Amino acid sequence: MERKYSRVLLKLSGEILAGEGHFGLDYEAIRGICEQIVEVAGDGIAISMVVGGGNIIRGAQTTSIERAQADYMGMLGTVINALALQDTLERLGQPTRVQSAIEMRQIAETVIRRRAIRHLEKGRIVIFAAGTGSPYFSTDTTAALRASEIGADCLLKATKVDGIYDKDPAKYSDAVKLPHVSYMDALQMQLKVMDAAAFSLCQENKIPIVVFDVLKKGNLRRLLIDGENIGSMVS
C-alpha cells in the first residue's frame, strides 16, 4: 500500500498529557499515546513532535506576570513535557532526541534543522521543545514552523475531539463536524483549532493539517499506516 505520508510532525497539547486532569502529568495517558507513536514509528514513518505546556503553565493566560516572562515560563513547561515523553518512548525501545529552542545542554540538544533531519533519517523520533524560543508565539505556530523546516508531509494536530466542528461540540449539541476545510475558510471562520499564524505557515508551505482524536487507541495507525480518512483536514 502506498502511504500518504512518510514524514509527519505530531502536535501534542500539554492538556492531553494531563489525562483526565487539567494539571500535571498522567503517566498512563502518556504511555498510551507513546505506545501508538512507537507502533507507527516501527513501521517506517518518520515522526517529529512539538509539545505544548498548558498542563503546567499557559503563558498567554497568566495575567499576573508580564507577558514575555510568562511565555518563557511556558516554554520551560514544554521542556518538562518533552523529557517525560522522551523517557516513556525510550522505555518502550524507541530512540528519541529532544531539541530545545532555549539552550540547555545538560538535558537537550539545541534546535539544529539539519541534525533533526538526520535523526529522522536514522529512525529516531525528534521532540522539539521550548517553542520558537521567543515570546508571543504559540506552540501551534512552532509546530507549523518545525514542520516546514523538516519538510514534513503533514502536520497532525492531536486533540481530545474527533475533528473540526463549526462550534465547540462540548458546549453545543448541534455542532456540525467539518471533514474538510480550506486554509482560507479556517482563517475566515476563526476556527480555534490552531492560530492564524500556524494556518498561514502551513498554507504557504503546502502542508496539510489533520485534526484527530489521539486518545482513541489505534487512531494514529489507522491514519498513517492504514490510510483511513479520520478526523478533519485543512488543506
C-alpha positions, 0 to 999 in steps of 0.5 A: 500500500502506498502511504500518504505520508512518510514524514509527519510532525505530531502536535501534542497539547500539554492538556492531553498529557494531563489525562483526565486532569487539567494539571500535571502529568498522567503517566498512563495517558502518556504511555498510551499515546507513546505506545501508538507513536512507537507502533507507527514509528516501527513501521517506517514513518518518520515522526517529529513532535512539538509539545505544548505546556498548558498542563503546567503553565499557559503563558498567554493566560497568566495575567499576573506576570508580564507577558514575555516572562510568562511565555518563557515560563511556558516554554520551560513547561514544554521542556518538562513535557518533552523529557517525560515523553522522551523517557516513556518512548525510550522505555518502550525501545524507541530512540528519541532526541529532544531539541530545545529552542532555549539552550540547555545542554545538560538535558537537550540538544539545541534546535539544529534543522539539519541534525533533526533531519538526520535523526529522522533519517536514522529512525529516531523520533525528534521532540522539539521543545521550548517553542520558537524560543521567543515570546508571543508565539504559540506552540501551534505556530512552532509546530507549523514552523518545525514542520516546514523546516523538516519538510514534513508531509503533514502536520497532525494536530492531536486533540481530545475531539474527533475533528473540526466542528463549526462550534465547540461540540462540548458546549453545543449539541448541534455542532456540525463536524467539518471533514474538510476545510480550506486554509482560507475558510479556517482563517475566515471562520476563526476556527480555534483549532490552531492560530492564524499564524500556524494556518498561514505557515502551513498554507504557504508551505503546502502542508496539510493539517489533520485534526484527530482524536489521539486518545482513541487507541489505534487512531494514529495507525489507522491514519498513517499506516492504514490510510483511513480518512479520520478526523478533519483536514485543512488543506 
